[in-house]
Amino acid sequence: MVAKTADAPTVIIEDETLRDGLQLLAWRPSLEDKLRLFRLLFAAGLPRIQVGALVRADVMPQMADTEQLLAALSAEERRRATALAMNRRGLDRALTTGLEHISLSASLTEKHSLANTGRGVRDGLFRLEELIRIAAQAGLTTRAGLQNAFGGQGESVAERTALLAAERLLAAGAAEINLADTSAVAEPEAIHALVSQIARRFPTATISLHLHNQGGRGLAGLAQGFAAGARIVDCCLAGLGGCPFIQSHGAADPPDRRAGNLDTEKVAEFFTTQGIATGVSIPSLSEARRFVLSALASRLCSVPCDHIPIRSWPLFHAQAILREMIESHRRQKDES
């Protein structure tokens, strides 16, 4: 539980459905569907919406139209938008879009860093510092992400290692440190400890969390991180998404199941019940969730349910809802 106070702080919810939520899908949504989803999220009051990743289209075709999506937004809409860039090419593309905020990141574990970027941890952090300096000089507000900040895939990360990395990235010009439990291994106590250390050592730094929801522990970790000083949290509608380079560590899970993201609606409900202001309309979030799952279902309704081309079913409730919608679309087609 988050302790309530008379002057309880607010929390910023960043929805990443358009990037993280889509990156495991074999199906590529249309630009029109993406634009509608963005506007549903915008209307729900979400203060920050990650619209995609500026990466190679052959590596992640779902992100190929990120620049077109940004171009379709109004100036007011674009002020709430952000995107992910992984290298100088991606950052250079971002600088042409009118974005005011950019997410950059590097991993703190070797195996994941090599799989994700082709670079080891040391080189990845050095390159990230360079990108942050370039982005800051160009006037972009920069989030610096530490993937696998709590370890993962059999590799541990010492708290001191994460602290030193945060110090370097803040010195380079980052406005925000994002701690990602990419492999869904962090215990809530570890999240509290690391956030507390960063908040104490760098009191002016903004701290955000990107937690994956293995075994339903995501909200417990979020509560601990918020209590320690994190004020921004990443989520996806219906808990969709997850890292394509990380498999679940749960022994009872199928080999291809990955831990999904925190559910945007559930996070908004969690903070609302604690008396923490989010500025987000939960009924409007429900409408956005129904749209994205219905859009998936309508395009997959001709495919047998057991062979739906989605690489990961992150949360059982999203799987059940989507399958129900697919069957409903099939029945409607049969009756017409």
N, C-alpha and C positions, 0 to 999 in steps of 0.2 A: 504494500500500500504506500502511496505517496502522502506524506503528511500535509494537511491543509493548514494554511496560515491566512491571516487577514489580508496580507498583500501577496497572495500566491502568484508566482511568476507565470508567464504564458509559455506556450511551447509552439514551435514551428513544425508543421508536418509537411515533409516533402514527398509528394507522390511520384513514384518512378515506374508506374505501369507502362508508360510509353517506351521506356528503355529496358529496364530490368525485367518487367513483366512480360515483355514480348521476345526477349532474346533467346528463350528456349523453345520458341514455337517454330515448327517447320513451315507453318503458314505465314505469309506476309500480308498484313492488313493493308487496305488501300489508304492513300493519302486522305481521302474524304473521311474514312472511319477514324483515322488518327486525329484529324482536325476536330471532328465532332467530340471525340473523347476528351481532347484537351479542353474544349469549351464547356463540357459538362463538369470537369474538374475545376475549371476557372470559376464557373457559376457557383460551385459548392464552397468557394471561398478559400481554396488551398493557396497559401502564400507563395509556394514554390513548386513548380512542376517540371520534372526532368523529361524533356521531349524526345531524347534519343542520344545516340552516340555518333561522333564524327570519326568513324572508322572505315576501313576498306569494305566496299559493298560485297566483294567476293568472300570475305570472311564472315560478315554478318549482314546478309541481304535485307533483314528486317529493318535495318537502320539506314538503308540507302537513300531514303527521301527526307532525312532529317533537315537538311538545308531548305528544301522546298516547304516543309512544314513550318519552319521558322519564318520563311518569307510570307507565308499566308496569314501570319498573326498580325494583329494590330500592334501599335507601339505600346499601348496599355497592357495587352496580353503578353508581349515579349518581356516586359519588366518582371513578370513572375516566372519566366522560363529560364531553364538552365539546361546544359547538355554535358556529356562526358567526352573528354578527349584523352587519348592515351599516348600521344607523341606529338612532335613538332608539326607534322602535317595536319593532324586533327586540330591543333590549336590555331594554326594559320587559317584553316577553314572557319573556325569559330569566330575569328576576328573580322570576318567579312559578313557576318549574319546580323549584327546589331545586338547580340547578346550582351547583357551586363554582368552575368555570373557564369562561371565555368567550373566544372569539377575535373580535377586531375588526381591521379592516384598512382601508388606503387605498392607492391606486396612486401611483407616482412618475412616471408618464408621462401626458400630457394625453389622448391618444386613448383609452387604455384606461380612465382614470378617468372620462371622460365616458360611455363605453359601459357601464361597470359600475355607476356610481352616479348619473350625470347631473350630476356636479360636477367642476370642474377640480381640479388637484393642490393648489393653495393652499387652496381651500375644503375639500377632502377631508381634508387634514391637520388643519385647524382643527377640523372636526367630530369627527375621530377623537380629538383631545385631550380634547374635551368628554365624549365617551362613556367614555373611559378614567377620567376623574375620577369620573363618576357610578358606574361599575362598581366602582372601588376603594372609594368611600365606602360602597357597598352590601355590601362584604366579598367581592366576587368576585376571584379571581386572574385577571389579564388578560394575554392575549397580544396584542401589537400587531404586526400584519402590514404589511410594506412590499411591496406587489405591484410587479412589474416593477422590483425593486430594482437590477437590472443592466441596465435599459433594455429596449427592445422596440418592435416595429412601427415601426422607423426612427428612434426617439427614443433618444438616449443619456442616461444618468444618471451624473453625476459622483460619484465616491466621496465627496466632501465633502458633496454633497446628501444622500446616504443617511445619512451620519454625523450631520448636523445634524437630520435627521428622527428618527433614533433617539434623539438627545439630548432632543428635545422630548417624545417619547412616554414615555421613561423618567421624565422630570421630572413628567409628568402622572400617573404612578403605575403604568405598565405593569411587570409582573414579567418579561416575556419579549419579545424582539424576534425576529420571524420574517421572515427574508429569503427572498422568493419570486422564483424565476426563472420568472415567469409565462409569458414568451414563449419560453423555452428557448433563450436566446441566450448565456448566460454561459459563458465559458471557465473551466475548473477553477482556473486561476491567479487569475482575477478574484474567484472565490468565496473563495479562500484570503486574498486581499488585503483584501477588505471585512470578512470575519469577524475577521481579525487586528486590523484597525484598531478595530473595535467592542470586541473583547475587551480590547485594550490601553487604550482610552480609558475604558471602563466595566467595570472588572474584576468587579464584582458582578452584572452583567447576565447573564441566561440568554439564549443565542442558539440559535435553531432554524432549520432549513432546509426550504423547500418547493421541490423541484427537479422540473422536467419533463424527460422522458427522450429528448429529441430526439437521434436518431442513436446512442443507447446511451451518451451522455455523462454521464448522471445519476449513476452510481456513481463516476465519476472526480471529478465535482464534489463529491459527498458525502465522498469520502476526503479531499479538500483542505480542505473546510469543517470536518470533524471534527478534522483535524490542527491547524487554526487555533483551535479552541476551541468549535465548535458541538456541543451535546450532545443535541439533540432533532431528529428527522427525521420528516417527514410521508411517508406511503406509502399505497398502495391495493392491495388484492388483485388480482393479475394485471395490475397497472399500469393499471387502468381509470381513466377520468376525464380531466381536462384543463379548461382554462378555455374557456367557451362564447364568449368575446369575442376569442379569439386563434386564428388559423389558423397552421398550420405554415409555417415559412420554408424548408423543404427543397424544392429545385427539383424533385426526383424524386418527391415525394409528391403524391397526389391533392389537389385544391383544398380538399376538406372534411376532410382528415386533420389532427388536432391532436396535438401531443406529449402522450403520456400521462404518468402519474405514475410515481414509483419503485415497484417491485413489493415489497410487504411481505415476502414470503418471501425474495426475493433480498437484500433489505437485512439481514434477520435472519441469513441464511447468510453474508453478507459480513462482518458484525461477529463472528459466531461463529468463523469461520476465522481472524480476526485476534486472537482471544483477548479480545475486548471483550464484557463481559456485557450481555445484553439482557433477561434474565428471560423470554424468549418461547420457547414450544415450537414448533419448526418443523413437526413432524408435525401438530400441531393447526392451524397456519396452513394447511397443505395441505388439511385437512378443510374449513376455512372457505372456501378458494378453490373447492374442488369444489362446495360448496353454492351459492355465489353464481352460478357459471357454469352449474351444472345448473338452478338456478331460472330463470335467463334462458332457457336452452335449452328447458325444458319449456313455457314460456309463449309462445315464439316458433316452436315446431316446425311450426305450420300455415302459416307465412309463408315464401314462397320465399327461399332463402338470399341471393339477390342483392338482395332488397328488405326485409331485416330492418330494422325501424324503430329503428335506433340511429344517432344523428347522427355518431358518431365511433368509429372502431376505433383506439384509441391505440397498441396494440402488436400486432404480427403474431402472436405466440404466443397471446395471449388470443383473437384472432379465430379462429385455427385450432382451438383447443380448443373454443370455443363452437360453431363450425360443426359439428365432429365430434359434439358432444353433441346438437345439434339433429337431425342425421341419425339418431342412435341413437334419439332419442325418436320420430321418424317411423317408423322400422322397427318399433319396439315397438307403435305404434298400428296399423300395417298388419297385424301378425301377430296382433293381438288380435281 
